[in-house]
């Protein structure tokens, strides 16, 4: 629960209060897919207790609370030995949790020295104004004093503290979240099968008066959506490009579906022996997504332009899907730059910038 694995989940599903995370048990805890049989994993217990005990002793030694402790923990200027050790123990705990899921490839990355980085939680507008009484040259990036200027637990007054956070890089954090979402979906399907099995058993025993309890959807509006691979590809493309013409959607769909075709159009490989064509079934596929409210037409006087509908499910792309999306955008951009004969270019395609559509 204290690892960055759970933090990824909580920050994705939790609400916010001003610029702070608002942790809800129903949204963040009850939906979280824990590792299988995590209660029996000694490594989790050991690393968790080591982290908790050291944090507790640090807080008692300097008579500070959790907020002050983690302000120091996430400050790039902090070099106090106890905080450095707390950071090391936290990384050790993250590795143990990732291994509990069986994600050794991710755990090996986190175990590397200095894998976590000091990154801003959000960007802020620069404020060059000095607070009343401030001397020229006073620091405005953090309220933590430089090493040696103040004893641990004492802060120097400053203008504003930057939202620095010692965390995983964005791409790595997205990969962890994608795997958690996939595991969540798998667990929910298992629950539905279990409920279905109990229902069949109840009918066999002729006890119709007792209805089996329904499995609570782990992710409202996400896990309940059944999508085949082609529907998922279309929604990922539209979500990534925001607005896209009908013909461009066909081109993007084929690029996403056929890696060899995608590589050849980027000049990274030989073209396939036969180039897949737009099939008539695509109209029915898109029509089905429109009927479900997942896709809708964007107002345009020139051509058909699609965007995500109000009830479109939230999809977390895997690392492979994100790479395919970037390569597909590069195909469009290459076509636009070269003014070549790519079929979709002549009829209008996205220019690989969110929210824009080129009109031919």
C-alpha positions as CSV (number, residue, x, y, z in Angstrom):
1,X,0.0,0.0,0.0
2,X,3.0,2.3,0.6
3,X,4.7,1.4,-2.7
4,X,4.8,3.4,-5.9
5,X,2.8,0.6,-7.5
6,X,-0.3,1.5,-5.5
7,X,0.5,5.2,-5.8
8,X,0.2,4.9,-9.6
9,X,-3.2,3.4,-9.2
10,X,-4.4,5.9,-6.5
11,X,-3.3,8.9,-8.5
12,X,-5.1,7.6,-11.6
13,X,-8.4,6.8,-10.0
14,X,-8.4,9.2,-7.0
15,X,-10.0,12.6,-7.2
16,X,-8.3,15.9,-6.3
17,X,-8.7,18.6,-3.7
18,X,-7.1,21.7,-5.1
19,X,-3.6,20.4,-6.1
20,X,-3.7,17.5,-3.6
21,X,-4.7,13.8,-4.1
22,X,-8.0,12.8,-2.5
23,X,-7.8,9.2,-1.6
24,X,-11.1,7.3,-1.7
25,X,-11.5,3.8,-0.4
26,X,-14.1,2.9,-3.0
27,X,-12.1,4.3,-5.9
28,X,-8.5,3.6,-4.9
29,X,-8.5,0.7,-2.4
30,X,-11.4,-1.6,-3.3
31,X,-10.5,-1.6,-7.0
32,X,-6.8,-2.2,-6.5
33,X,-5.6,-5.6,-7.8
34,X,-3.3,-7.0,-5.2
35,X,-0.6,-9.6,-6.0
36,X,-1.8,-13.2,-5.8
37,X,-1.4,-14.6,-2.2
38,X,0.4,-11.5,-1.1
39,X,-0.3,-12.2,2.6
40,X,2.1,-15.2,2.4
41,X,5.0,-13.5,0.8
42,X,7.8,-13.0,3.4
43,X,9.7,-10.6,1.3
44,X,6.8,-8.2,1.3
45,X,6.4,-8.4,5.0
46,X,10.1,-7.9,5.7
47,X,10.7,-4.9,3.4
48,X,7.4,-3.3,4.4
49,X,8.3,-3.6,8.1
50,X,11.9,-2.3,7.5
51,X,10.5,0.8,5.8
52,X,7.8,1.4,8.4
53,X,10.2,1.0,11.4
54,X,12.9,3.2,9.9
55,X,10.4,5.9,9.0
56,X,8.9,5.8,12.5
57,X,12.3,6.1,14.2
58,X,13.3,9.0,12.0
59,X,10.1,10.9,12.8
60,X,10.6,10.3,16.6
61,X,14.2,11.3,16.5
62,X,13.5,14.7,15.0
63,X,10.0,15.2,16.4
64,X,8.4,15.7,13.0
65,X,5.3,14.3,11.3
66,X,4.5,12.5,8.0
67,X,4.1,15.7,6.0
68,X,7.4,17.2,7.1
69,X,9.1,13.8,6.5
70,X,7.8,13.5,2.9
71,X,8.5,17.1,2.1
72,X,12.1,16.3,2.8
73,X,11.8,12.9,1.0
74,X,10.8,14.6,-2.2
75,X,13.1,17.6,-2.0
76,X,15.9,17.5,-4.6
77,X,18.1,19.6,-2.2
78,X,17.8,17.2,0.7
79,X,21.0,15.3,1.6
80,X,20.3,14.2,5.2
81,X,21.6,10.7,5.7
82,X,18.3,9.4,7.2
83,X,16.3,10.7,4.2
84,X,18.7,9.1,1.8
85,X,18.3,5.8,3.6
86,X,14.5,6.2,3.6
87,X,14.6,6.7,-0.1
88,X,16.7,3.5,-0.5
89,X,14.3,1.5,1.6
90,X,11.3,2.8,-0.4
91,X,13.0,1.7,-3.6
92,X,13.7,-1.7,-2.0
93,X,10.0,-1.9,-1.1
94,X,8.9,-1.1,-4.7
95,X,11.2,-3.8,-6.1
96,X,9.6,-6.4,-3.7
97,X,6.1,-5.4,-4.7
98,X,6.9,-5.7,-8.4
99,X,8.4,-9.1,-7.9
100,X,5.3,-10.2,-6.0
101,X,3.3,-9.5,-9.2
102,X,5.9,-11.6,-11.1
103,X,7.0,-8.5,-13.0
104,X,10.7,-9.2,-12.7
105,X,11.6,-7.2,-15.8
106,X,10.2,-4.0,-14.2
107,X,11.7,-4.9,-10.8
108,X,15.2,-5.1,-12.4
109,X,14.8,-1.6,-13.8
110,X,13.7,-0.1,-10.5
111,X,16.6,-1.9,-8.7
112,X,19.1,0.2,-10.7
113,X,20.8,3.0,-8.9
114,X,19.1,6.4,-9.3
115,X,16.2,5.0,-11.3
116,X,13.7,7.4,-9.6
117,X,14.0,11.0,-10.7
118,X,13.0,14.3,-9.2
119,X,10.2,15.4,-11.5
120,X,7.5,18.1,-11.1
121,X,4.0,16.7,-10.4
122,X,2.6,19.5,-12.6
123,X,3.9,22.6,-14.3
124,X,3.6,26.0,-12.8
125,X,3.7,29.5,-14.3
126,X,6.8,31.4,-13.5
127,X,6.3,34.0,-10.8
128,X,9.2,36.6,-10.8
129,X,7.6,38.7,-8.1
130,X,9.4,38.8,-4.7
131,X,7.3,38.4,-1.5
132,X,7.2,41.4,0.8
133,X,10.4,41.6,2.8
134,X,12.3,39.1,0.6
135,X,15.9,39.8,-0.1
136,X,17.2,39.8,-3.7
137,X,18.4,36.4,-4.8
138,X,16.3,34.5,-2.3
139,X,15.4,31.0,-3.5
140,X,12.0,30.3,-4.9
141,X,12.1,26.7,-6.0
142,X,11.8,25.1,-2.5
143,X,11.5,25.9,1.1
144,X,14.2,23.4,2.1
145,X,17.5,24.9,3.1
146,X,20.7,23.8,1.6
147,X,22.7,21.2,3.4
148,X,24.4,22.6,6.5
149,X,22.3,25.8,6.7
150,X,19.8,24.5,9.1
151,X,19.3,21.5,11.4
152,X,17.0,18.7,10.3
153,X,13.3,19.7,10.8
154,X,13.9,23.5,10.5
155,X,12.9,25.3,7.4
156,X,13.8,28.8,6.1
157,X,10.9,30.9,5.0
158,X,10.5,31.2,1.2
159,X,8.0,32.3,-1.4
160,X,6.6,29.0,-2.7
161,X,7.5,25.4,-2.8
162,X,7.8,23.7,-6.1
163,X,5.8,20.4,-6.6
164,X,8.9,18.2,-6.9
165,X,8.4,14.5,-6.4
166,X,10.9,11.6,-6.4
167,X,9.1,9.2,-8.7
168,X,9.4,6.8,-11.6
169,X,9.7,8.2,-15.2
170,X,6.3,8.8,-16.9
171,X,6.8,5.9,-19.4
172,X,7.6,3.4,-16.7
173,X,4.7,4.6,-14.6
174,X,2.3,4.2,-17.5
175,X,3.5,0.6,-18.1
176,X,2.9,-0.3,-14.5
177,X,-0.6,1.2,-14.7
178,X,-1.3,-0.6,-17.9
179,X,-0.4,-3.9,-16.3
180,X,-2.5,-3.2,-13.3
181,X,-5.5,-2.4,-15.5
182,X,-5.1,-5.6,-17.4
183,X,-4.8,-7.6,-14.2
184,X,-7.9,-5.8,-12.9
185,X,-9.9,-6.8,-15.9
186,X,-8.7,-10.4,-15.6
187,X,-9.8,-10.5,-12.0
188,X,-13.2,-9.1,-12.8
189,X,-13.8,-11.7,-15.5
190,X,-12.8,-14.4,-13.0
191,X,-15.4,-13.0,-10.6
192,X,-18.1,-13.1,-13.2
193,X,-17.3,-16.7,-14.0
194,X,-17.4,-17.6,-10.4
195,X,-20.8,-16.0,-9.9
196,X,-22.1,-17.7,-13.1
197,X,-20.8,-21.0,-11.7
198,X,-22.6,-20.5,-8.4
199,X,-25.8,-19.5,-10.2
200,X,-25.7,-22.8,-12.2
201,X,-25.0,-24.8,-9.0
202,X,-28.0,-23.1,-7.3
203,X,-30.3,-24.1,-10.1
204,X,-29.1,-27.7,-9.9
205,X,-29.9,-27.8,-6.2
206,X,-33.3,-26.2,-6.9
207,X,-32.9,-23.2,-4.6
208,X,-34.3,-20.4,-6.7
209,X,-35.2,-18.3,-3.6
210,X,-31.5,-17.3,-3.0
211,X,-30.0,-15.3,-5.7
212,X,-26.2,-15.3,-5.9
213,X,-24.5,-12.0,-5.1
214,X,-23.3,-10.1,-8.1
215,X,-19.6,-9.4,-8.4
216,X,-18.9,-5.7,-8.0
217,X,-17.3,-4.3,-11.1
218,X,-13.7,-3.3,-10.2
219,X,-13.7,-0.4,-12.5
220,X,-17.1,1.2,-13.2
221,X,-17.4,2.0,-16.9
222,X,-14.2,0.3,-17.8
223,X,-14.2,-3.4,-17.0
224,X,-17.8,-3.8,-18.0
225,X,-17.0,-2.9,-21.6
226,X,-16.3,-5.8,-23.9
227,X,-14.1,-4.9,-26.8
228,X,-12.5,-7.0,-29.5
229,X,-9.1,-6.3,-30.8
230,X,-10.2,-4.3,-33.8
231,X,-12.6,-2.1,-31.8
232,X,-9.8,-1.5,-29.3
233,X,-7.4,-0.4,-32.1
234,X,-9.9,2.1,-33.5
235,X,-10.6,3.7,-30.1
236,X,-6.9,3.9,-29.3
237,X,-6.2,5.7,-32.6
238,X,-9.1,8.2,-32.1
239,X,-8.1,8.8,-28.5
240,X,-4.5,9.4,-29.5
241,X,-5.3,11.8,-32.4
242,X,-8.4,13.4,-30.9
243,X,-9.9,14.2,-34.3
244,X,-9.5,12.0,-37.4
245,X,-11.1,11.7,-40.8
246,X,-12.8,8.5,-42.0
247,X,-10.2,7.7,-44.6
248,X,-7.3,8.5,-42.2
249,X,-8.9,6.2,-39.6
250,X,-8.7,3.4,-42.1
251,X,-5.0,4.1,-42.8
252,X,-4.2,4.3,-39.1
253,X,-6.2,1.1,-38.4
254,X,-4.3,-0.8,-41.0
255,X,-0.9,0.6,-39.8
256,X,-1.8,-0.4,-36.2
257,X,-2.9,-3.9,-37.2
258,X,-0.1,-4.8,-39.5
259,X,3.4,-4.0,-38.1
260,X,5.2,-5.0,-41.4
261,X,3.1,-2.5,-43.3
262,X,3.8,0.2,-40.7
263,X,7.5,-0.4,-40.8
264,X,7.7,-0.4,-44.6
265,X,5.9,3.0,-44.8
266,X,8.4,4.4,-42.3
267,X,11.3,3.1,-44.5
268,X,12.4,0.6,-41.9
269,X,11.7,-2.6,-43.8
270,X,10.5,-4.3,-47.0
271,X,6.9,-3.8,-48.0
272,X,4.5,-6.7,-47.5
273,X,3.7,-8.9,-50.5
274,X,0.1,-7.7,-50.4
275,X,-1.1,-4.5,-49.0
276,X,-4.4,-4.9,-47.0
277,X,-7.2,-2.8,-48.3
278,X,-10.0,-1.0,-46.6
279,X,-12.8,-3.6,-46.1
280,X,-16.5,-3.0,-46.1
281,X,-16.8,-4.5,-42.6
282,X,-15.1,-1.4,-41.2
283,X,-18.2,0.6,-41.7
284,X,-20.2,-1.9,-39.6
285,X,-17.4,-1.9,-37.0
286,X,-17.4,1.9,-36.7
287,X,-21.2,1.9,-36.8
288,X,-21.3,-0.4,-33.8
289,X,-19.0,1.9,-31.9
290,X,-21.2,4.8,-32.8
291,X,-24.4,2.9,-31.6
292,X,-22.7,2.3,-28.3
293,X,-21.8,5.9,-27.9
294,X,-18.0,5.2,-28.1
295,X,-17.6,7.3,-31.3
296,X,-19.4,10.3,-32.6
297,X,-19.0,12.6,-35.6
298,X,-17.3,16.0,-35.2
299,X,-19.1,18.9,-37.0
300,X,-17.3,19.5,-40.3
301,X,-18.5,21.1,-43.6
302,X,-15.8,19.3,-45.6
303,X,-15.7,15.6,-44.7
304,X,-16.5,13.0,-42.0
305,X,-14.4,13.5,-38.9
306,X,-14.6,11.2,-35.9
307,X,-13.9,11.8,-32.2
308,X,-14.5,9.8,-29.0
309,X,-18.0,9.7,-27.7
310,X,-19.1,10.8,-24.3
311,X,-19.4,7.2,-23.0
312,X,-16.1,5.9,-24.6
313,X,-14.3,3.6,-22.2
314,X,-11.0,4.6,-20.7
315,X,-8.2,2.5,-22.3
316,X,-4.6,2.3,-21.0
317,X,-2.3,1.5,-23.9
318,X,0.4,-1.1,-23.4
319,X,4.0,-0.3,-24.2
320,X,3.7,-2.1,-27.6
321,X,0.5,-0.1,-28.4
322,X,2.0,3.2,-27.5
323,X,5.0,2.4,-29.8
324,X,2.6,1.5,-32.6
325,X,0.7,4.7,-32.1
326,X,3.8,6.8,-32.3
327,X,4.9,5.0,-35.5
328,X,1.4,5.6,-37.0
329,X,1.6,9.3,-36.2
330,X,5.0,9.4,-37.9
331,X,3.5,7.8,-41.1
332,X,1.0,10.7,-41.3
333,X,3.6,13.3,-40.6
334,X,5.9,11.9,-43.2
335,X,3.1,11.9,-45.7
336,X,2.3,15.5,-44.9
337,X,5.9,16.6,-45.1
338,X,6.6,14.9,-48.4
339,X,3.2,15.7,-50.0
340,X,3.2,12.1,-51.3
341,X,0.4,10.0,-52.7
342,X,-0.7,8.3,-49.5
343,X,-4.4,7.7,-50.2
344,X,-5.6,9.2,-47.0
345,X,-3.5,12.3,-47.4
346,X,-5.3,13.5,-50.5
347,X,-8.6,13.2,-48.7
348,X,-7.5,14.8,-45.4
349,X,-5.6,13.3,-42.5
350,X,-4.6,14.3,-39.1
351,X,-1.4,16.2,-38.9
352,X,-0.2,14.2,-35.9
353,X,-1.0,17.1,-33.6
354,X,-3.9,16.5,-31.1
355,X,-7.1,18.3,-32.1
356,X,-6.2,19.3,-35.7
357,X,-7.3,17.9,-39.0
358,X,-5.9,18.9,-42.4
359,X,-8.5,19.6,-45.0
360,X,-7.7,18.7,-48.7
